[in-house]
């Protein structure tokens, strides 16, 4: 099976990103006999940084830009690979990407926490508007994915 592995860092080289999850998951997929290709995207470009400021003006200083429609739109536009060539896409932890992907290729979305679990556990002082936006983006990701694992 050809797996398109969507992550912000190279899962073939970066052993530390997301506590090693990207690297070790890719390695496990290959050991299971799957062919894995990295599907890269660009984040924190000048455009991204500008819209992160716009996000803060709209949703409040304490919020999660990654959990926004702005981030989803901007970041998915930077994916240049043809996603239709993959049997499946694996997207660990990138809610903004999963929410914005437009493809017929099945998407497996893995996350380590949902919005309701993050609020008042890791996220403090978020406005109701920021939480509602995060929930909306998370729901889009859930609806867009073929499989969701948390």
N, C-alpha and C positions, 0 to 999 in steps of 0.2 A: 504494500500500500504506500502511495506517495503522500506524505504528510507535509502540508504547508504550515510551518511553525512561525506564528506571528508574535514577535516580541521586540521590545525597544532596544535590546542589546543582542549581540551575536551569541546564540546558544551553543555554538561550536567553540568559542574562544573564552567568553566571559564566565568564569567559574564562580564569581561572587554575587552577581546581580540577583536581586530578590532572594538573598540567602542561598544561592546556588540552585534554586528551583529550575530556572530556565535551562541551565547546563545539564543538570542531573535528569530532568525529564526527557530532554532530547536524547541523552545517552541511553536511557531506559527504552525509549521507542526504537532506537537502532538495535539494541540488544534483543528486542522482541521481533526483529526481522523487518522493520519498516524502513523505507527510505525517507529521510527528512531533509527538507530544504528550508532555509531561513527566509521568511518573508519580512523584510525590513520596512520600517516606516520612520519618518522623521518627527521628533518632538522637540520642543523648546527652541524652535526657530524664532526669528525676530517677529514674524507674524503671530506665532503661538504666544510669545511673551506679551505682545501688545494686547491680544484678546484675553489673556489671563488678567490683565489690568482692567479691561472692560468688564470681565466677569465680576471682579471684586467691586467695581462701581455699581453693578446691578444687584448682586447677591450678597454683598457684604464682605468685609476683609477676611473673616473666618468662613471659609467654604472650600469646596473641593473642585477646582477648575477641571480636573480630570473627569469628574462626574458632571460634565456639562455638555449640552448640545453643541456649543461652540468648539470645544476640544474635539468632540467626535467628528464634526464636519471637517475641521482643519486637518486633523491627523490622518484620517482615512484617505484624504485626497493625496497624501504623499506616498501611498502604496503604489508602486509601479509594476509589480509582477502581475502576470495573468493568473488570477486565482482559479480560473476554470480548469487548469491543468492538474490540480490537486484532487485526490480522492476525498480528503477531509482537511479542514483547517483547525489547528489547535491554537487557541488564544488564551494563555494563562494570565489572568489578572488585569487585563486591559479593557475595562468596561467601555471606555470611550470608543475603542476600535470595534468591539463586537456590536455596539449599538449602531454604528454607522456603516458597517460593511454591507455592500450591495452585491451579493453573489448567490448563485444557485448551489455552490459547493457547501456541503454540510459543515457547520461550525460547532466545535466543542469548546465551550467556555468554562474555564476553571477560575474560581475566585477563592480567596481566603477569608472573605468577610462580606456580608451584605450591608446595605445602608442602615437598616434598623439595628444591626449589631454594632455598627461603628459609632452611631450617635450616642454620646455620653459615655463611650468607652475609650475610643481613640479621638473622636471628634467632639470638641467642646466649644460652646459659644456660637455654633452655626445658626444662622437665621432660619426661620421657617421656610422662607423662600429658597434658600440654598438647599435645604433638606428636600424640599419638594422637587427641585430640579434634579438632584442626585437620584431620587426615587424614580423619576421619569426616565432618566438615562438608563438606570439599572433595569427597569422594566422593558425598555426597548432592546437591551442586550439579551435579556431572558427570552423575549419573543423572537429575536433574530437567530438565536442559537438552536441547534438541533439537540444538543445535550448540554446540560448545565450541571456543574459539580462544585460543591462548596465544602 
